[in-house]
Amino acid sequence: MKVKRILSHLLLIIVLLFAGCRDSIESDAKKAAELHCEAMALMKKAAAGDISSLDEAKKLSEKSEKLMQELKGKYTSLEDTKKFLSAYTEAIKNCD
């Protein structure tokens, strides 16, 4: 399904472009996790046949692109990448 493919790509791009300053890392990880949670909710709607999820997916894609541009190249060290992924993993546990 087109929506699932778009959302899967968004999630992959978000995770791959992010990597690790502690407050900044946690804040950025939280933003990425919020997008992840939104994408997961959209996938559930799409799986249930909700066509409105296409419009929502476009909006989410725009938000993801904006965040990726903000974070592109921000974290470059392996240590910061690990910190980001740890904070991100913890934050996505709070998805509804």
N, C-alpha and C positions, 0 to 999 in steps of 0.2 A: 504494500500500500504506500502511496506517495507520501502521506503524512508521516508514517512510521520511518520511512527512509530519511526524510528531511530531519526529523527529530533525532534519529540515531546519529546522523552526521553532525548535527549541532552539539550533541553531547560529546562526541569524540573530539571535535575541534576544541571545545571548551577545555576538556581535560588535557589535551596535548599542548595547548598554547600556554597553559598556566604552569607556573613553576614557582617559589619562595622568597626584614624588618617586621617583626612579629605582629604588631597591631595591623599593619598594612596587609600582611599575608592573611591574617584571620578575616579581615574585612573583605578582601578580594575573594577568598575561599567561600565566604558566606554568600556573596553576590553570585558566584558560579553555582553554588549549591541551590540557591533559589531558582535559578534558571533550570537546573537539572530537575528540581521538583515540579516546576511548571511543565517541563517537557514530559515527565512521567505521567502527570495528570492528563495532558493532551493525548498521549498514547492510549490511555484507558478510554478516553472519550472517542477517539478514532476507532478503537477496537469495537466499541459499542455501536458504531455506525453514525456517530454525531458529525455531520457535515460541517458544522460551524467551527470545528477544530482546525479546518484548513486556514481560515482567516486568522485564528489565534496563532497558528503555527507561523504564519508570515510575520506577525507582530513579534513573536518570540525570536524569530530569526534576526530581525532588526535589532532587538535588544542584545542578542548574543554577539552580533557583529560589532556593535558599539563597545561592549565590554571587552571583546577580544582586542580591539584597537587600543583601548586604554591599557591593557595588560601586556600587549605584545612587546617582548623584549624586556619587560620590567624585572623579571626574576631570571637570573641566568646560572646561579651556582647550584650544584647538586644538593647542597644542604638546604637552600631555600626551596628548591623543588620538593624535597621530602617534607619540609614544614608545610608547604602549601597543600600537598596531597593528603597529609595527615589531617589538617584542619578541614579540608574539603570532605574527606571521608566521614569525619565526625559530624559535620554539618548536614550531610545528606541523610543521616540517620533520623533527622527530625522531619523528613518529608511526611506529609499526611497521607 
